[in-house]
C-alpha cells in the first residue's frame, strides 16, 4: 500500500542504522515488524503462569512411561529413559 508520511530525518536515519536497512522502505517495514512482534509478545506475557492444568518441565521429566500414558490418555507406546544406540 502506498502512503505518504512525514518522518523526521534523524529518526529515519537512526531506524536505518539500527535495522541495517539499505532503503528507507526496508527500515520502516523492519521497524513496524519489530513493533508488532513486541506487542504480540506483550500480549502473550499476560497469560504467563495462568495455565494451572499444564505440567511443568520438571513434572514431565519425572514421569515414567506408565504415568505418561495415563496422563495423555493415549494407547501409543513411548520409550522413556532408554539410551539410543
C-alpha positions in Angstrom: 0.0 0.0 0.0 1.4 3.4 -0.9 1.3 6.0 1.8 2.9 9.4 2.1 4.2 10.2 5.6 6.4 12.9 7.1 9.1 11.1 9.1 11.8 13.2 10.8 15.1 12.7 9.0 17.1 11.8 12.2 14.5 9.3 13.2 14.6 7.6 9.8 18.4 7.6 9.7 18.5 6.0 13.2 16.0 3.4 12.1 18.1 2.6 9.0 21.2 2.3 11.2 19.6 0.2 13.8 17.9 -2.2 11.4 20.8 -2.2 9.0 18.4 -1.4 6.2 19.6 -0.4 2.8 16.5 1.6 1.9 14.0 3.8 3.8 11.2 1.4 2.9 13.1 -1.5 4.3 13.8 0.4 7.5 10.2 1.3 8.0 9.0 -2.3 7.3 11.6 -3.7 9.7 10.6 -1.2 12.4 6.9 -2.0 12.0 7.6 -5.7 12.1 9.6 -5.3 15.3 6.9 -3.2 16.9 4.2 -5.7 16.0 6.4 -8.6 17.4 6.9 -6.8 20.7 3.2 -6.1 21.1 2.4 -9.7 20.3 4.9 -10.8 22.9 3.5 -8.4 25.5 0.0 -9.9 24.8 1.3 -13.4 25.4 3.0 -12.4 28.6 -0.4 -11.6 30.1 -1.0 -15.3 30.2 2.3 -16.4 31.8 1.7 -18.6 34.7 -2.1 -18.7 34.3 -2.4 -22.2 33.0 -2.9 -24.3 36.1 -3.7 -27.6 34.2 -0.4 -27.6 32.3 2.5 -29.7 33.7 5.9 -28.1 34.4 9.0 -29.4 32.6 10.2 -31.0 35.9 6.9 -32.8 36.3 7.0 -34.1 32.7 10.6 -35.3 33.1 9.7 -37.1 36.4 7.0 -39.2 34.7 7.8 -42.7 33.8 6.2 -44.4 30.8 3.0 -45.6 32.6 2.4 -42.3 34.2 2.8 -40.6 30.8 0.3 -43.0 29.1 -2.3 -42.4 31.8 -1.8 -38.6 31.8 -2.1 -38.3 28.0 -4.9 -40.9 27.7 -3.3 -42.5 24.6 -2.6 -46.0 23.6 0.6 -45.1 21.9 3.8 -46.6 23.3 6.6 -44.2 24.3 10.1 -45.2 25.3 11.5 -43.2 28.2 14.8 -43.3 29.9 16.3 -45.5 27.3 19.5 -44.5 25.6 19.7 -44.7 21.8 22.4 -46.9 20.5 
